[in-house]
Amino acid sequence: MPTVLALLHIVGCVLLAAVFFAPAGVPTLVHLLKGILREYSLVMLLPALLTALVAFWCAHVEVWKWLRWGTTVSALLVGVLAVWPAASAWRMARVNDIPLDLRAYLRPLVGARPLPSQTIRFAEVPGRELHADIFLPQGSPATPRPAVLYLHGGGWRGGERAYARAWADFFTAKGYVLISLDYRLFPPATGLSAPGDVKCGIRWVKDHAATYGVDPARLVLFGESAGGHLSMLAAYSAGDSRLPSSCGATGDTAVAAVISFYAPGDLVADAANNADTLEGFTGAPLEGHRELYELLSPIHHLGPRAPPTLLLHGGADSVVSPAASVAMDARLAQLGVPHALFTLPYAEHGFDIWDGGFGRQLARGRVGHFLQQYAPVE
């Protein structure tokens, strides 16, 4: 019995470690579990403690010597994996003056999320209608207020505007209008149309700003993953005739600031690890179409007058390399554009999707500071 119990605990600890360090290309479920383990690493203290108790028991009964050492090492390994992400998050919170809430950490992974105040159709483009979910703060504003325009992730072929519900309470509680915009997904290829859909949405918000009490001069584009890429691309290419609004709307599509989470900024560089997806998005392989990939890369549209930008990325991201945001950070610094890069060393792709996780809490703190600086609610 002691031998079987010790073996089961060693195998369990090895499986936890394997998921914790899972590389790119693993099945979606494994990737999802990896993200949860890293965001809620403290739950691994329980198997670490149980394995430590088994190791203590094995030390006082007749078992193979290697089992005694194996259970001890396994308990130590899982214990370290349990503590490292949480300790890293608390250190970052202290350095950046962001409070972390342990009670929120212990809540369900995904809690109740608000429905939009209203949903409108902002454009009709070939193949579909484009809608926007609008989340309004309570009360009537005395003066126009800033708005955050949200673009969902999903690799340019999936996802939905309803993802914005995870952020709705945060923004509306601070007095921001949150507007989640549709954009076309592939297939067929949408590389040249999706940025135009975003610009169409920006123009619609500016044209109808008075209806929702929005200040058109204080719009912030906020996107996650593929949505982060489109946020940067639409913001940095404002006025570029090669990427026009897809609904024929004319006029200014400039924004006050950009927030991008774990997004590729250079599709040429990203093609090395994401060739199939990018070929679906652009409609062509990189070979022979480098100019197209550069046209659709935010980093190639950057100039000294680009809007202030906040970049957030997980240091353990196995979907979009952290090097993508590092390269954007370097280019923004070179051009003298106000910006900030916030890297969570332990975090995976999509670290902010779990309601109480430390990654979500840290991200909200950084986003709040950034908005207060560049698009404050008066």
N, C-alpha and C positions, 0 to 999 in steps of 0.2 A: 504493500500500500504506500509506504513513504516514497519508494522508487517511482511508482506511477505518478503520484502527486507532484513530485519534484520535476519529472519530465514534462508534465503538462504545463507547469508554471514556466519552465525554461522556454518551451515552444511558444507559449502565449507572449512572453516578453520579446522573443525574437520576432514574432509577427508584428507586434506593436512597433518595434524599432524599424522593421522593413517598411511599414506604412509611413512612419514618420519621415523616413529618408527616401521615399519612393521617387524615382526619377521621372523625367518627362516621358510622355508616351504611354503611361500606364492607363488601364481602363478608367472610365469616368468615375465609377464608384470608389475606386482606390484613391483617386485624386481628391474626391470629396471628403473621404475619411481623413486623408492627410491634412487637409485644410482645417477640419474640425479638431483634430488632435493638436495641431499647432496653436489654434486659437483658444482651446480649452485644455491646455496641457496639464493643468492641475488635477484633472480627473485621473491621470495616470499615476498619481500618488497612491491611489487605492491598490491597483495591481502591484505596485512597487512594495507597498507595505505587506500585502499578503505573501508575496514571494520572499520577502525578508523573514516573515514568520516561518515559512516553509524551510528556509535555509537554517534558521535557528533550530527548528525541530530536527532537521537532517543531521545537524551537528551532534545530536544526542541519541541517535538511533543508528542501526547498522545499515548503511547504504554505501554505494561506491563513493570513493573519495572525490571523483570528478563531479559527482552530482552536488556535493556540498559546495564546491567552488563554483559550479555552474549556476546554482540558485543564488548564491551571494553576488556574483558578477551581474546576473540578470537583474536582480533587485536594484543594484547600484546604477546600472545603465538606464533602466526605466525611470528611476528616481531623478537622475540628471536630466533626462529628456523632459520630465514633468516640470522641473524647476526652471530650466534655461529660458523658454519663451516668456514665461510669466515674469521672471527677473529682468529680462531684456525690456519687456513692456513697461515695467515699473520704473526702470532706469530712464527710459526715454520720456516717460510721463513727468518725472521729476525735473529732467533737464529742460523740457519744453513747457513746464508749468501747466500741465494738463491733469486735472483730477481723474483718477480711476475709481470706479464704483464696484466694489466686490459683490454687492447685492444684485446689481444688474448682471454681473458675470454669471451668477447662479440662476438666472431666469431661463425660460425655455429658449432654444436656439432661434426660433422664429415666433414672435408674439403677434398680437393683433395689430393690424396696419390699417390706416384710414383710407377711405374711398375718396376719389377726387370730388371737388366741389361741382365740377361740370366737365363734360367732354365735348369738344367741338371738332368739326372738320375744317382744317386750315388750308387744304389744297386737294386738288384732284390731278393726279399725274398718270401717265400711261400705265395701265395695269392695276391701279389701285387708288383708293382714297387715303389721304394722310390725316391722322387725327392727333389731337393733343389733349392730355389730361391736365386740368388746372386745379391746383390746390391753393386755396386762399386763406390767409391768416384771419383770425377772428376780428370783428370790428371794422369800422370804416376808417380809412387812413385820412389824417389831416392833410398830408402831403403825399405826392406820388412816392412809391416805395420801390426798391430794387427787386429784380426777379432773377431766379436761377432757372436756366433752360437745361433740362436733363436729357441725356442721350444714353440709352441702355447699351450694355455689352451683349456678347453672344457670337463673336467671331464674324460679324457682318452677315451671317446667315441665320441667326437665331436670336432669341431674346424678345422682349416686348416692353412697351412703355410703362407697363404696370410695375416694373422693377423700381420705379421712382417712389412707390409707396413706402419703401423701407426708409426713405429719407424725408418723407413729407412732414412728419411731426417735428423733426429737428429744424427744418427751414421755416415752417410757418410759425413755430413758437418764437422764433427770432424776428418775425415780422416780414419775412421774404415770401413773395409769391413763387411757387414752384410750378413750372410748366414742363411736362414730359412730352417730348416730340417723337412722332413716328419718323422713320426713314426707310427707304426700300432695302430689302435684303436679297442676297443672291441665293439660288439662281433665278434668272440669268444674271450676268455680271452687273454690278451696280457701282463699280469704282468711280465712274464719271457722273453718276446720278445721285448717289447718297449724299455727297457733300452739298450738292445743289438743293436737295430736300431740306437739309439743315438750314441753309441760307434762306430758303423759302419760309421756314418756320420762324427764323429771326425776323425777317421782314414783316411777317404777319403779326408777330408780337408788337413790333414797333408801330405798325399801323393801327393796332387796336389797344395800345397801351392805356389810353384814357378809360376804356371800358372796365379794365381790371385794376385801375389805380396804380399802374406801373410807370416808373420813370424810364423812358426808352434809352436814356444815356447811362443807365446802370443795369445793364444786362450781363449776366455771368453764364458762360457755357460750362457745363459740368458733365463729363462723360467717364464711363468705366470701360476699360479694355477697348473693344472696337469703338465704343462710344467716345472714349477718351481720344482716340485717334481722330475721329471725325470732328470732335470739339476743337482740337488744335488745328486741324486742316481748315475748317471753315473760318476760324478766327484769324489765322495767319494769312489766308488767301483772300481776305475781303477785298473786293475791287479787282480781283484777277479775272479777266474775261475768259480765261481758259476753263474756269470752274464757276460758271454762272449759276444763279438761282434756277432751279428746275421748274418753277411755276411761272416764269416770265415776269416775276415781280422786279421792279426796278427800285433803285434807291440804296441807301447805306445799309450794310449788314455788319458793321463794326460792333464789337462788344467791349465791355469795360475790363473783363478779366476772363481767365480760363482756368479750370480745374480739371486735371487729367489723372485718372487712377490707372496704374499698371498697363499703359498703352504703348504700342510701337510708334516711334516717331520717324523711322527711316525704313520704308518697305524694302528697299534694296538690301539692307543689312538683315532684316527680319526674314527675308526669303530663304536664307540658309536653313532655317529651322521650321519654316511654315509655308513651304512652297505650294502645297496643294490648296490650302485655304486661300492664299493670296492669288493664285491663278484663278480660283473661282470668283474672287472679289473683283479682280482687275479684268478678267476675261482673257488673259494672256500670260505665258510664262515670262520669267525675268529675262531669259536669253532672247535677245532681239527686240526687247521692249523696255529697255532700261529707262528711257525718257518718260514712259508712262508711269513707271514705278516712282520715279523722282517727282513727277507732277503730283502724285497722290501721297507724297511724303511730307508731313508738316515741317520737318527740319529744313527742307529746301525752299520753304516760303518765309522763313524767319527773316525779320529785318529789325533794325533798331527801334522801330515804332510799334512793334508787336505788343499786344496787351500783357499786363502782368500775368504770370503763370505760376500755378502751384502743381507740382508733380508729386505723386505718392506711389510707392512701389514696394513690394515685398522682396526682401533679400533672398528668399528661397523660392521665388516664382519660377515654376517649371513650364509655364505656358508662354509668357513674354519675358525675355531675359531682363533683369534689372539694368543691364548695360544700355538698354533702350532709353531709359530715363536719365541715366548718367550722361549719355551722349547729348540728349536734349538740354540737360542742365549746363553742360560745357558750352554749347552753342549759344544759349541764352546769356550766359555770363560773358562770352566773347563779344556779344552785341550790346551789352549793357542794359538788357531788358530786366526790369524788376521780376524776380522769380524766387522760388524756393523748392528744394528737393527734400522730401521726407522719406527715408527708407526705413522699413521695419525689418531688421536683420533676420528674424525668425520666420517671417510671414510668407504664406503661399499666395498664389493668384486668387483674387476674390476674397481677400482677408476681411473685408468689411461687410460681408453679407449676413453674418450671424449677429443677431440683435445685441447681445450682451458682451460679446467678445472684446478682449482688450484692443484688438486691431480696429474694430468699429469705434470704440471709445477714443482711441488716439486719433483716428482719422477725423472724427467729428471735431475734436479739439483743434486740430490744425486747420480744417476748413473754416471753422468759426473765426479763428485769428485772422486768416487770410481775407475773409469777407469783411471783417471789421476794418481792415486796413484799406481795401481797394473798392469795396461797394457797401459801405455801412448803411444801416437803417437809421434815418435821421429822427 
